[in-house]
Amino acid sequence: MSNKDLVSLLHALTGAGAIIASVMAKGQIGIPQQPVKSVGLGIFIAGSLLFAWSLLHLRAAFRGNVDPVTDRLVTTGPYRIVRHPVYLAMVVMAFGLALGLRSVLGIALTALTFIPSAIYRARLEEQSLEEKFRDAWTAYRSRTRFILPLIY
């Protein structure tokens, strides 16, 4: 198993762990269920919409691989704003779920394991994209943010 495969597996496991923890340890935050449940649901839906929008632009390029699988660099839709909207969407969905379920453990695992694994995987992906797309990647990278619009 290659390093890139291990990183992909780690990312999947940390995401699954955060989601499972959120469901198993729900109700830990000692505040009323509403409006927290509604806010969490809204955040989850926003992440889901970003995920769907990203996939509409990725199409065949979305295979779950760290290395690019097509000869086209995707720079449209949410990719005009950030280079990794799928990872951002996944983190937003995990956080929204954890918040909506009032799960301290889910929020903690999202912040402490899932976000770092997403960033690490995205950095590996960027190395592969730079190798494959060279100048086009450099130009794209210079005009977009890594994962958070206007910030990072």
Backbone as CSV, one residue per row, in Angstrom:
resi,resn,N_x,N_y,N_z,CA_x,CA_y,CA_z,C_x,C_y,C_z
1,MET,0.853,-1.174,0.000,0.000,0.000,0.000,0.900,1.239,0.000
2,SER,0.631,2.158,-0.919,1.457,3.356,-1.038,1.106,4.385,0.041
3,ASN,1.974,5.360,0.214,1.743,6.443,1.162,0.440,7.175,0.827
4,LYS,0.190,7.405,-0.461,-1.026,8.110,-0.874,-2.269,7.293,-0.543
5,ASP,-2.186,5.972,-0.682,-3.315,5.119,-0.318,-3.569,5.157,1.187
6,LEU,-2.486,5.175,1.966,-2.627,5.254,3.425,-3.260,6.571,3.844
7,VAL,-2.866,7.658,3.189,-3.440,8.963,3.498,-4.927,8.975,3.162
8,SER,-5.296,8.388,2.027,-6.707,8.305,1.645,-7.496,7.487,2.666
9,LEU,-6.932,6.380,3.097,-7.582,5.544,4.097,-7.714,6.297,5.417
10,LEU,-6.665,6.974,5.840,-6.699,7.749,7.079,-7.784,8.822,7.014
11,HIS,-7.868,9.507,5.881,-8.879,10.545,5.722,-10.288,9.950,5.828
12,ALA,-10.505,8.830,5.176,-11.818,8.176,5.240,-12.142,7.730,6.664
13,LEU,-11.165,7.162,7.345,-11.392,6.678,8.709,-11.640,7.809,9.695
14,THR,-10.912,8.923,9.557,-11.135,10.038,10.481,-12.507,10.665,10.239
15,GLY,-12.924,10.735,8.979,-14.257,11.251,8.688,-15.344,10.342,9.235
16,ALA,-15.184,9.053,8.985,-16.159,8.084,9.498,-16.181,8.101,11.024
17,GLY,-15.004,8.216,11.626,-14.932,8.264,13.087,-15.660,9.466,13.662
18,ALA,-15.497,10.627,13.029,-16.176,11.831,13.501,-17.691,11.680,13.374
19,ILE,-18.136,11.099,12.277,-19.579,10.919,12.060,-20.157,9.906,13.046
20,ILE,-19.482,8.780,13.204,-19.956,7.746,14.138,-19.971,8.295,15.562
21,ALA,-18.924,9.017,15.933,-18.872,9.598,17.276,-20.019,10.581,17.489
22,SER,-20.329,11.352,16.461,-21.426,12.318,16.578,-22.748,11.617,16.858
23,VAL,-22.975,10.517,16.174,-24.233,9.774,16.337,-24.257,9.040,17.682
24,MET,-23.132,8.423,18.040,-23.085,7.625,19.264,-23.066,8.484,20.534
25,ALA,-22.470,9.660,20.438,-22.316,10.512,21.624,-23.131,11.790,21.489
26,LYS,-24.343,11.666,20.986,-25.169,12.852,20.787,-25.734,13.346,22.117
27,GLY,-26.086,14.623,22.126,-26.698,15.218,23.301,-25.741,15.564,24.418
28,GLN,-24.437,15.600,24.137,-23.459,15.891,25.186,-23.421,17.366,25.570
29,ILE,-23.744,18.233,24.621,-23.731,19.659,24.920,-25.018,19.971,25.665
30,GLY,-24.871,20.510,26.875,-26.016,20.722,27.752,-26.819,21.970,27.448
31,ILE,-27.238,22.106,26.221,-28.114,23.219,25.847,-29.338,22.638,25.147
32,PRO,-30.421,23.390,25.110,-31.631,22.856,24.473,-31.388,22.415,23.034
33,GLN,-32.125,21.401,22.627,-31.963,20.829,21.294,-32.213,21.861,20.203
34,GLN,-33.223,22.700,20.398,-33.484,23.771,19.428,-32.939,25.067,20.005
35,PRO,-32.316,25.926,19.278,-32.177,25.953,17.830,-30.916,25.257,17.307
36,VAL,-30.138,24.624,18.212,-28.872,24.013,17.805,-29.081,22.959,16.718
37,LYS,-30.112,22.164,16.844,-30.391,21.130,15.842,-30.632,21.766,14.477
38,SER,-31.412,22.833,14.439,-31.711,23.510,13.169,-30.473,24.166,12.571
39,VAL,-29.651,24.781,13.412,-28.415,25.407,12.926,-27.482,24.334,12.365
40,GLY,-27.335,23.236,13.089,-26.497,22.134,12.615,-27.004,21.566,11.304
41,LEU,-28.314,21.412,11.193,-28.906,20.909,9.955,-28.640,21.879,8.806
42,GLY,-28.769,23.174,9.072,-28.486,24.174,8.041,-27.043,24.106,7.567
43,ILE,-26.120,23.940,8.512,-24.701,23.831,8.164,-24.466,22.554,7.356
44,PHE,-25.070,21.450,7.788,-24.935,20.186,7.064,-25.470,20.313,5.633
45,ILE,-26.613,20.939,5.469,-27.202,21.122,4.135,-26.302,22.005,3.273
46,ALA,-25.754,23.066,3.849,-24.840,23.937,3.097,-23.630,23.135,2.608
47,GLY,-23.069,22.298,3.483,-21.949,21.444,3.084,-22.340,20.456,2.001
48,SER,-23.536,19.902,2.110,-24.023,18.950,1.102,-24.195,19.625,-0.258
49,LEU,-24.719,20.843,-0.254,-24.894,21.584,-1.512,-23.542,21.918,-2.143
50,LEU,-22.572,22.315,-1.303,-21.226,22.584,-1.819,-20.618,21.309,-2.395
51,PHE,-20.821,20.196,-1.719,-20.313,18.912,-2.204,-20.915,18.581,-3.571
52,ALA,-22.228,18.701,-3.688,-22.899,18.406,-4.959,-22.431,19.353,-6.062
53,TRP,-22.307,20.625,-5.759,-21.846,21.618,-6.735,-20.435,21.272,-7.210
54,SER,-19.585,20.873,-6.268,-18.207,20.489,-6.604,-18.187,19.283,-7.534
55,LEU,-19.004,18.276,-7.218,-19.041,17.069,-8.042,-19.575,17.344,-9.444
56,LEU,-20.495,18.286,-9.566,-20.994,18.654,-10.895,-19.872,19.174,-11.786
57,HIS,-18.882,19.810,-11.179,-17.764,20.348,-11.955,-16.626,19.335,-12.089
58,LEU,-16.449,18.484,-11.097,-15.391,17.464,-11.181,-15.738,16.357,-12.167
59,ARG,-16.961,15.902,-12.130,-17.460,14.812,-12.970,-16.497,13.618,-12.973
60,ALA,-15.914,13.290,-14.098,-15.060,12.100,-14.225,-13.769,12.219,-13.421
61,ALA,-13.404,13.437,-13.029,-12.174,13.625,-12.262,-12.338,13.173,-10.808
62,PHE,-13.567,12.908,-10.368,-13.801,12.479,-8.988,-13.776,10.963,-8.909
63,ARG,-12.662,10.449,-8.444,-12.509,9.006,-8.280,-12.014,8.649,-6.877
64,GLY,-11.772,9.649,-6.054,-11.273,9.387,-4.714,-9.770,9.191,-4.658
65,ASN,-9.097,9.385,-5.784,-7.646,9.217,-5.838,-6.947,10.514,-5.461
66,VAL,-5.744,10.386,-4.948,-4.916,11.564,-4.705,-4.344,12.063,-6.031
67,ASP,-3.944,11.148,-6.894,-3.401,11.520,-8.206,-4.537,11.846,-9.172
68,PRO,-4.336,12.856,-10.030,-5.374,13.201,-11.013,-5.637,12.041,-11.971
69,VAL,-6.912,11.852,-12.333,-7.282,10.741,-13.202,-7.729,11.206,-14.585
70,THR,-7.790,12.504,-14.807,-8.143,13.033,-16.127,-7.065,14.017,-16.571
71,ASP,-7.142,14.429,-17.818,-6.171,15.383,-18.357,-6.683,16.811,-18.305
72,ARG,-7.729,17.044,-17.542,-8.332,18.370,-17.457,-8.240,18.883,-16.022
73,LEU,-7.672,20.075,-15.863,-7.624,20.736,-14.563,-8.946,21.464,-14.367
74,VAL,-9.676,21.100,-13.325,-10.988,21.698,-13.071,-10.793,23.035,-12.353
75,THR,-11.302,24.100,-12.973,-11.159,25.454,-12.408,-12.486,26.211,-12.453
76,THR,-13.585,25.497,-12.631,-14.891,26.133,-12.749,-15.720,25.907,-11.483
77,GLY,-16.852,26.598,-11.397,-17.739,26.433,-10.245,-17.036,26.823,-8.961
78,PRO,-17.154,25.999,-7.916,-16.512,26.340,-6.647,-14.986,26.332,-6.742
79,TYR,-14.464,25.683,-7.776,-13.009,25.639,-7.987,-12.454,26.984,-8.445
80,ARG,-13.321,27.917,-8.812,-12.869,29.283,-9.103,-12.470,29.999,-7.820
81,ILE,-13.007,29.541,-6.691,-12.828,30.229,-5.410,-11.787,29.546,-4.537
82,VAL,-11.905,28.224,-4.391,-10.949,27.444,-3.586,-10.518,26.212,-4.378
83,ARG,-9.331,25.723,-4.051,-8.797,24.576,-4.775,-9.345,23.240,-4.279
84,HIS,-9.907,23.213,-3.087,-10.372,21.944,-2.511,-11.768,22.062,-1.901
85,PRO,-12.767,22.404,-2.714,-14.118,22.545,-2.152,-14.730,21.234,-1.670
86,VAL,-14.318,20.106,-2.213,-14.865,18.824,-1.742,-14.446,18.586,-0.296
87,TYR,-13.180,18.828,0.026,-12.728,18.646,1.409,-13.407,19.634,2.332
88,LEU,-13.551,20.880,1.883,-14.263,21.875,2.676,-15.694,21.410,2.927
89,ALA,-16.364,20.918,1.901,-17.743,20.442,2.037,-17.840,19.293,3.030
90,MET,-16.897,18.358,2.968,-16.919,17.215,3.882,-16.767,17.670,5.334
91,VAL,-15.862,18.593,5.563,-15.644,19.105,6.924,-16.882,19.858,7.410
92,VAL,-17.471,20.675,6.553,-18.674,21.423,6.919,-19.811,20.455,7.253
93,MET,-19.983,19.409,6.458,-21.034,18.418,6.739,-20.791,17.714,8.074
94,ALA,-19.548,17.292,8.322,-19.238,16.602,9.580,-19.471,17.518,10.778
95,PHE,-19.047,18.777,10.651,-19.249,19.730,11.745,-20.732,20.001,11.958
96,GLY,-21.486,20.195,10.870,-22.922,20.445,10.989,-23.647,19.301,11.660
97,LEU,-23.284,18.076,11.291,-23.889,16.906,11.915,-23.573,16.865,13.412
98,ALA,-22.306,17.050,13.749,-21.893,17.008,15.157,-22.591,18.097,15.969
99,LEU,-22.671,19.294,15.414,-23.336,20.391,16.112,-24.829,20.107,16.268
100,GLY,-25.464,19.684,15.183,-26.892,19.397,15.236,-27.245,18.312,16.236
101,LEU,-26.350,17.371,16.406,-26.568,16.294,17.379,-26.039,16.661,18.770
102,ARG,-25.477,17.854,18.886,-24.915,18.364,20.153,-23.864,17.408,20.721
103,SER,-22.938,16.992,19.836,-21.925,16.013,20.213,-20.559,16.673,20.378
104,VAL,-20.133,16.807,21.614,-18.803,17.352,21.896,-17.736,16.466,21.258
105,LEU,-17.894,15.164,21.371,-16.917,14.229,20.805,-16.861,14.358,19.289
106,GLY,-18.013,14.476,18.641,-18.040,14.642,17.189,-17.373,15.929,16.744
107,ILE,-17.629,17.013,17.441,-16.988,18.297,17.126,-15.484,18.185,17.336
108,ALA,-15.076,17.570,18.442,-13.652,17.428,18.746,-12.941,16.574,17.698
109,LEU,-13.541,15.446,17.324,-12.897,14.587,16.328,-12.856,15.247,14.954
110,THR,-13.879,16.010,14.624,-13.850,16.752,13.364,-12.687,17.731,13.371
111,ALA,-12.557,18.481,14.453,-11.505,19.498,14.541,-10.107,18.903,14.676
112,LEU,-9.972,17.858,15.453,-8.643,17.346,15.792,-8.126,16.245,14.874
113,THR,-9.024,15.557,14.153,-8.549,14.480,13.272,-8.971,14.665,11.817
114,PHE,-10.245,14.997,11.589,-10.740,15.060,10.218,-10.187,16.267,9.463
115,ILE,-10.173,17.420,10.084,-9.628,18.609,9.405,-8.141,18.427,9.084
116,PRO,-7.306,18.004,10.042,-5.895,17.800,9.687,-5.681,16.744,8.597
117,SER,-6.477,15.677,8.613,-6.296,14.658,7.572,-6.730,15.194,6.210
118,ALA,-7.760,16.029,6.175,-8.192,16.634,4.909,-7.115,17.572,4.368
119,ILE,-6.520,18.357,5.241,-5.460,19.286,4.816,-4.248,18.509,4.313
120,TYR,-3.861,17.471,5.033,-2.710,16.672,4.611,-2.957,16.014,3.260
121,ARG,-4.143,15.447,3.099,-4.485,14.813,1.824,-4.509,15.843,0.696
122,ALA,-5.076,17.005,0.949,-5.123,18.059,-0.071,-3.718,18.502,-0.458
123,ARG,-2.812,18.571,0.495,-1.423,18.949,0.180,-0.762,17.902,-0.721
124,LEU,-0.992,16.629,-0.437,-0.460,15.566,-1.309,-1.065,15.666,-2.705
125,GLU,-2.352,15.923,-2.752,-3.042,16.062,-4.026,-2.448,17.234,-4.822
126,GLU,-2.138,18.312,-4.136,-1.561,19.474,-4.820,-0.206,19.147,-5.444
127,GLN,0.587,18.327,-4.774,1.872,17.917,-5.352,1.647,17.168,-6.663
128,SER,0.679,16.260,-6.661,0.379,15.493,-7.879,-0.179,16.388,-8.983
129,LEU,-1.045,17.326,-8.615,-1.608,18.244,-9.599,-0.521,19.129,-10.209
130,GLU,0.419,19.570,-9.376,1.519,20.397,-9.881,2.393,19.604,-10.852
131,GLU,2.673,18.345,-10.528,3.473,17.503,-11.425,2.787,17.300,-12.773
132,LYS,1.478,17.118,-12.754,0.759,16.813,-13.980,0.450,18.057,-14.815
133,PHE,0.028,19.142,-14.171,-0.459,20.303,-14.910,0.522,21.480,-14.948
134,ARG,1.616,21.385,-14.247,2.723,22.350,-14.257,2.299,23.815,-14.279
135,ASP,2.488,24.507,-15.403,2.231,25.949,-15.485,0.756,26.281,-15.262
136,ALA,-0.134,25.446,-15.763,-1.564,25.688,-15.564,-1.904,25.623,-14.072
137,TRP,-1.280,24.667,-13.368,-1.501,24.547,-11.930,-0.942,25.762,-11.199
138,THR,0.252,26.182,-11.541,0.880,27.335,-10.886,0.012,28.581,-11.048
139,ALA,-0.511,28.808,-12.248,-1.381,29.963,-12.494,-2.677,29.849,-11.684
140,TYR,-3.256,28.671,-11.676,-4.494,28.435,-10.926,-4.264,28.641,-9.438
141,ARG,-3.193,28.083,-8.908,-2.870,28.201,-7.487,-2.677,29.661,-7.085
142,SER,-2.109,30.457,-7.972,-1.844,31.857,-7.626,-3.118,32.698,-7.532
143,ARG,-4.215,32.255,-8.127,-5.438,33.061,-8.112,-6.554,32.484,-7.229
144,THR,-6.296,31.371,-6.547,-7.313,30.762,-5.683,-6.756,30.515,-4.287
145,ARG,-7.664,30.360,-3.350,-7.297,29.999,-1.975,-7.237,28.481,-1.848
146,PHE,-6.555,28.028,-0.831,-6.377,26.594,-0.609,-7.718,25.907,-0.293
147,ILE,-8.371,26.332,0.793,-9.595,25.638,1.194,-10.666,26.570,1.775
148,LEU,-10.279,27.711,2.304,-11.255,28.655,2.874,-11.292,29.935,2.049
149,PRO,-12.427,30.274,1.486,-12.506,31.504,0.673,-12.061,32.716,1.465
150,LEU,-11.266,33.555,0.828,-10.768,34.825,1.366,-9.804,34.693,2.547
151,ILE,-9.608,33.481,3.075,-8.791,33.329,4.281,-7.563,32.460,4.045
152,TYR,-7.766,31.220,3.593,-6.672,30.240,3.522,-6.841,29.375,2.302
